[in-house]
Amino acid sequence: MNVVKLIADSPQDALEKVRDELGVDAVILNVRPVQVGVLKRMWNGKQVEVLATKSTPERSEKEAMLQLATRVGELEEELTARGGTGVLQGAPPNPDAKLPAKLAQMIAQSHGGRPEVPAMPAVQVLEELGLLPSHARWLSAQARNFLGGTKPRNLIEEMELLRDVLSEYWNQIAQRVEKPGNPVRVLVGPPGTGKTTALCKWMTQESLVNRKPVRVWRLDGDRGNTAEFLSLHGELMQIPVDRFWDDNDQPPEDTMRFVDLPGVAPNNPDALEALARGLADMPPLEIQLVLNASYDLGLLLRQVRAFSHLPLAGILLTHIDEAERWSKVWNVMLATQLPVSFLSGGQDIPGDFHRAIPENLFDAFVNAGLQTTSPAAG
């Protein structure tokens, strides 16, 4: 998706510019006031910045899951080419190295079919800090499309531009998979990711901080759910934790509903199929895939691909306090085309648990990366 940024003196002028450049079917992604110089402020008042893109047909859920699995497979090829084990180490490879055909086509399309041009200096910095080369190529092309008529004057302005591009793309993905209303929130993932601890943190925040009614179901899967701690925590918080799902038992509409399931091994196709069948019989769901952020990127991508047959709404990363590279968050998001919804760290409850904000994650990526001396990708 090519995003165009336009500056105008008023929302009406901005709308005319968008229609002139992208057509009457253009989609407005964001509008915000921007700071202008003193002289412009005296004559024109406030200006607005508009982000827009051409209208594209909605993808079906099946198409989205197929693209996710294909994209993850391509990234696994890239990881294997870089290290052979899925653990990214050492300097980035030669950017002219051969890419998978589908990935090369995606990058070429983002350039508008033009010959590839050298990456922006700020993009090269992000690649040195761990952004995968294919993602760096895509980002460089998107940033140039994002520019409109404005060109950054220095590295700092380039970084600000990349921050805007990645944040907008993150938000577009989040809007695409967002579930309307108040869906049942289901946490799935491999065993040992800290899924139940993250759920305890989430339900505690919703109950104590946001003052919302909460109800939890601790359900069995292909094996029994032995997370007794969840039931004990619910009793302490005076939050009902049920062991069986009853379609006739409907709590008030404003109740936050969570479902905890046993972890499923990614290399167990029968268990994964049983999980999909069990979830298909439930009401509208928001399925969060819980992954351990301390694992290497190759393993994370393999785990996402194993669960990609589910209609995932996002990724919840645990053990974020043990993750060495913030680039991993961006590589996972770009590879899977899923937003990282929440970040969780430590064992304390409620502890470190918060919604992922792309602007903050970009700043953490750059600041933490510049403090390290090893350019290992994550």
Secondary structure, DSSP 8 states (H G I E B T S, - for coil): --EEEEEESSHHHHHHHHHHHH-TT-EEEEEEEE---HHHHHHH--EEEEEEE-------HHHHHHHHHHHHHHHHHHHHHHHSSS---SS---TTS---HHHHHHHHHHTTT-------HHHHHHHHTT--HHHHHHHHHHHHHH-TT----SHHHHHHHHHHHHHHHHHHHHHHH---SS-EEEEE--TTS-HHHHHHHHHHIIIIIS---EEEEE---SS----HHHHHHHHHHT--EESS--TT----TT-EEEEE-----TT-HHHHHHHHHHHHTSSSEEEEEEEETTS-HHHHHHHHHHHTTS-EEEEEEE-GGG-S-THHHHHHHHHHT--EEEEEESS-SSSEEEE--HHHHHHHHHHHHHT-S-----
